[in-house]
Amino acid sequence: MTTGQLHLNAFLMNTGHHEASWRLAESDPFAHVSLDHFIRLARIAERGTFDSLFLADGPQLWSSLAQRPAGALEPLTLLTALATATEHIGLIATASTSYNSPYNLARKFASLDIISGGRAGWNIVTTAGKEAARNFGLEHEPAHADRYARAGEFLDVALKLWDSWEDDAIVGDKAAGVWGDDTKIHPARHQGTYFSVEGALNVPRTPQGYPLLVQAGSSEDGREFASRYAEAVFTAQQTIEDARAFYADLKSRTAAVGRDPDHVKVLPGIVPVIGATEAEALAKERELEDHIVHHHGVANLERLLQLPAGSLELDRLLPTDLPPESAVEGAKSRYTLVVELARRDRLTVRQLIGRLGGGRGHLTFAGTPEQVADAIETWFTQGAADGFNIMPPVLPSGLDAFVDHVVPILRTRGLLRTEYGPRQTLRQRYGLPRPANQYAQPVHA
């Protein structure tokens, strides 16, 4: 049984996580490129004393322009702006190890951590899909195992770079004319399979040492990677039984590699559709589903399932001869989740699209604030989660509703802080230690 207080992360996605959210009368279809919109969302989440907020990203155009607001501001740039508009909340950006270099990305995250006073986090992704690959001169996406092997080496290099300045490298001795101590600088000197990086980072060691490391893959390779590196894991689970199994497995793997299981926080996604009554919440859910344009959903499903265009029919079940996860080179865990959901609940393609429209496989829950709080508390106390990735279906109204009506209940139950208290880094907020520099000599009393 999990005890203590919840960790809450606000997953911000343009007009909301539901694909039809932009069609509602309340929504601004241009919000995805509005700094004011994101500042407003960040301040709502901070009012709710969330640990952090999170921006997804990918180096490709995500969807048809006809379907929903497409394209996104680059997250590290946007979060740097949000750092100046907030005081406490953590700032987690998604960045790919497949289509970046360790030196540049380590420098960007170090800069965000310094600018924000120690609030930076990195959601580490390996980026599936041929569309992204072709944007970087590749005809085919790298194999799943190769992407994770590259990611592991990428992290090893980034950690060397973040540690390449010892904490006391800056001396600032004006009288002696000595600004820094060159003996406290440690060039990476890395020669590996995927990367060759010689020098030290050109940014000092940051308030956190390095950013909070977040990961979201739930495949076998993803779990192994998380057990070695991740300090928070975003996961999609449809049932509490599946969530408990994932939670136990990840904690066990973390312990097996010699890490403290309490130093990795498991945060399933939840899409809360909130109404004053259950009937009102269900009516809101139906309104969103009624605004889905189904041919977009069919095309998205065919891409996920790696089927030829025209393979799926709206009012039929999924084909019985879909390939196993082992044959999939894309998003393996999401593929399995969607297929198992459709099989378990015997959903037609139309019904499956409706279920996926709000959270793309994350748990969608419609109910009163009390019912939403009950669901969160049950998963938290029954060993299924250390907290939640809150994914409002419509923004900003869905986040406002959660903060105004669910957060007070969680606070009354002792599950969530009532205020932030003294300024803390994101690591401190998640109950994690500041990592020791791998090159520094220990100080003996």
Salt bridges, closest charged atoms under 4 A:
ASP51 OD2 - HIS7 ND1 3.21
ASP51 OD2 - ARG417 NH2 3.15
GLU87 OE1 - HIS88 NE2 3.87
GLU87 OE1 - ARG423 NH2 3.98
GLU139 OE2 - ARG134 NH2 3.20
GLU141 OE1 - ARG147 NH1 3.32
GLU153 OE2 - HIS190 NE2 2.84
ASP163 OD1 - ARG205 NH2 2.99
GLU166 OE1 - LYS184 NZ 3.67
GLU166 OE2 - HIS186 NE2 2.67
ASP167 OD2 - ARG205 NH1 3.11
ASP167 OD1 - ARG434 NH2 2.78
ASP168 OD2 - LYS184 NZ 3.58
GLU198 OE2 - ARG189 NE 3.43
GLU220 OE1 - ARG253 NH2 2.94
ASP221 OD2 - HIS144 ND1 2.90
GLU224 OE2 - ARG253 NH1 2.48
GLU231 OE2 - ARG427 NH1 2.83
ASP249 OD2 - ARG223 NH1 2.93
ASP249 OD2 - ARG253 NE 2.71
ASP260 OD2 - HIS263 NE2 3.67
GLU280 OE2 - LYS284 NZ 3.80
ASP315 OD1 - ARG350 NE 2.82
ASP345 OD1 - ARG344 NE 3.45
ASP345 OD2 - ARG355 NH2 2.76
ASP374 OD1 - ARG413 NH2 2.79
GLU377 OE1 - ARG413 NH1 2.73
ASP386 OD2 - LYS251 NZ 3.05
ASP400 OD1 - ARG47 NH2 2.76
ASP404 OD1 - ARG47 NH1 2.63
